[in-house]
C-alpha cells in the first residue's frame, strides 16, 4: 500500500515536472537558454541540448559565411502537394520559384532586400522589398516600418527547437556532410484542415543544412493523412551566392517603391 | 561536486521524462475589443492557435441578441518578413453575418505554414459587424503572431 502511494506521488511529481519543464521551455526558450548556458558547463550543455548546440554551430557558420558587406542571394523552389480549396474565397497554395537578395552592411545587418516570387512558368506573383526603413510589396500595397535586422536563413527551424522530441543527426546528402533535423507533431485527434480533403493525423518536418557552410539545403513538410497517404511539400534551395548584385530590372523595383512612398 | 553530479543526473532524468511525456503544445493568442450596440454589450475578437498547423478564428459576441452580427471583411494570411512577401489563404469577397442572435464564429483550421526563409508572421485581420435597427458598431480587430 505504502509502495503504491509512493509510486503515485512519484508519478504525479514527475508529470508535474514534465509539464513545468515543457511549458517553461516552450514559452520562454530564450531565457532558459541564457540561464542554462551560464549555469552548465559546455560539455554538459551539449549533452542536455545537442540540437541547440548543432543549431548554434550552423548559425555561426552561416553568419560568418554571409557576414561580409555586400549582397547575399538565395534562389529557392517551393512545391506544395495539397488539395484544391473547396471553400469560397480560400486561396490555393501555389508552387513558386523565388529569387531574393539581402544587402548586408558592415555591421552584419540587412539594410535593404528584394525578393521576386514567380510561378513555375515564370509569371511574377509578387515582389517584396525593404529599403530606407520601410518594407513594401507590389500586391499587398502596405508600407511597413522595418528596422535593419540580422538575417539567419533557417526556414523556420527555430520554431521547432523548443520541442524536446526534435531529433538531429549527421547525414550524407548528395556527397556532402549535412545536418538533418526531424520532428513529427502528432495530432490529438484527426484534424480537418484547409489544405487536405482527408483529415490530418500528423505532420513531419525535416530540415537539412550543409555542415560545411551552415546554409540550408532543403525543408520538407510531410502530412500523414487518415487514408494512409503521405503528402510532401518542400522547399529546395537551388542556389546561394555571395556578392551577386540584383540585375538592373530587379533594382528598378526600388524606384517603384520610392515613387509609391512619395504619393500622398 | 557530488551535489553537482546529482543535479546533473536529475536534469538528464527530467529531460528524458519530458521527451517521453511531451504533450503536443498548442500556442494560442487573442486580440479583442469591447463595445456595444443599442443595449447590448459586445466583444469582437480574433484568435490564432499554433501547432503542427495553425488556426485562425473570428468571433463576434454580445450579451443580447441583435439584428446582425458577424464581419464585414476578414483576411487570413502569412507574412514572410525577410522577403516581404505574403501568402494569403482567405480573403472574404463579402461579409458574413448571423441574424437575430448574439454570436457569430468562423474559423479556418489546419492551415499549413508557408515556406519562408526565416520565421513568419501569422495574420488574422478584419472588421467585425454589429448592427441593430438604429445602431452600428464596426471595430477592426487584428491579431498578429510570430511563428517562432
Boltz contact constraints between the chains, C-beta under 6 A:
constraints:
  - contact:
      token1: [A, 14]
      token2: [B, 17]
      max_distance: 6.0
  - contact:
      token1: [A, 17]
      token2: [B, 14]
      max_distance: 6.0
  - contact:
      token1: [A, 18]
      token2: [B, 17]
      max_distance: 6.0
  - contact:
      token1: [A, 18]
      token2: [B, 18]
      max_distance: 6.0
  - contact:
      token1: [A, 18]
      token2: [B, 21]
      max_distance: 6.0
  - contact:
      token1: [A, 21]
      token2: [B, 14]
      max_distance: 6.0
  - contact:
      token1: [A, 21]
      token2: [B, 18]
      max_distance: 6.0
  - contact:
      token1: [A, 22]
      token2: [B, 18]
      max_distance: 6.0
  - contact:
      token1: [A, 22]
      token2: [B, 22]
      max_distance: 6.0
  - contact:
      token1: [A, 26]
      token2: [B, 25]
      max_distance: 6.0
  - contact:
      token1: [A, 44]
      token2: [B, 8]
      max_distance: 6.0
  - contact:
      token1: [A, 78]
      token2: [B, 115]
      max_distance: 6.0
  - contact:
      token1: [A, 89]
      token2: [B, 90]
      max_distance: 6.0
  - contact:
      token1: [A, 89]
      token2: [B, 91]
      max_distance: 6.0
  - contact:
      token1: [A, 89]
      token2: [B, 92]
      max_distance: 6.0
  - contact:
      token1: [A, 89]
      token2: [B, 93]
      max_distance: 6.0
  - contact:
      token1: [A, 90]
      token2: [B, 90]
      max_distance: 6.0
  - contact:
      token1: [A, 91]
      token2: [B, 88]
      max_distance: 6.0
  - contact:
      token1: [A, 91]
      token2: [B, 89]
      max_distance: 6.0
  - contact:
      token1: [A, 100]
      token2: [B, 83]
      max_distance: 6.0
  - contact:
      token1: [A, 115]
      token2: [B, 83]
      max_distance: 6.0
  - contact:
      token1: [A, 115]
      token2: [B, 85]
      max_distance: 6.0
  - contact:
      token1: [A, 117]
      token2: [B, 85]
      max_distance: 6.0
  - contact:
      token1: [A, 126]
      token2: [B, 85]
      max_distance: 6.0
  - contact:
      token1: [A, 128]
      token2: [B, 83]
      max_distance: 6.0
  - contact:
      token1: [A, 128]
      token2: [B, 84]
      max_distance: 6.0
  - contact:
      token1: [A, 128]
      token2: [B, 85]
      max_distance: 6.0
  - contact:
      token1: [A, 129]
      token2: [B, 84]
      max_distance: 6.0
  - contact:
      token1: [A, 130]
      token2: [B, 84]
      max_distance: 6.0
  - contact:
      token1: [A, 135]
      token2: [B, 84]
      max_distance: 6.0
  - contact:
      token1: [A, 137]
      token2: [B, 84]
      max_distance: 6.0
  - contact:
      token1: [A, 140]
      token2: [B, 86]
      max_distance: 6.0
  - contact:
      token1: [A, 151]
      token2: [B, 82]
      max_distance: 6.0
  - contact:
      token1: [A, 153]
      token2: [B, 117]
      max_distance: 6.0
  - contact:
      token1: [A, 155]
      token2: [B, 117]
      max_distance: 6.0
  - contact:
      token1: [A, 158]
      token2: [B, 148]
      max_distance: 6.0
  - contact:
      token1: [A, 159]
      token2: [B, 147]
      max_distance: 6.0
  - contact:
      token1: [A, 159]
      token2: [B, 148]
      max_distance: 6.0
  - contact:
      token1: [A, 164]
      token2: [B, 18]
      max_distance: 6.0
  - contact:
      token1: [A, 164]
      token2: [B, 19]
      max_distance: 6.0
  - contact:
      token1: [A, 164]
      token2: [B, 22]
      max_distance: 6.0
  - contact:
      token1: [A, 165]
      token2: [B, 19]
      max_distance: 6.0
  - contact:
      token1: [A, 165]
      token2: [B, 22]
      max_distance: 6.0
  - contact:
      token1: [A, 185]
      token2: [B, 52]
      max_distance: 6.0
  - contact:
      token1: [A, 191]
      token2: [B, 110]
      max_distance: 6.0
  - contact:
      token1: [A, 193]
      token2: [B, 53]
      max_distance: 6.0
  - contact:
      token1: [A, 193]
      token2: [B, 110]
      max_distance: 6.0
  - contact:
      token1: [A, 194]
      token2: [B, 108]
      max_distance: 6.0
  - contact:
      token1: [A, 194]
      token2: [B, 110]
      max_distance: 6.0
  - contact:
      token1: [A, 194]
      token2: [B, 111]
      max_distance: 6.0
  - contact:
      token1: [A, 195]
      token2: [B, 112]
      max_distance: 6.0
  - contact:
      token1: [A, 200]
      token2: [B, 110]
      max_distance: 6.0
  - contact:
      token1: [A, 203]
      token2: [B, 52]
      max_distance: 6.0
  - contact:
      token1: [A, 235]
      token2: [B, 115]
      max_distance: 6.0
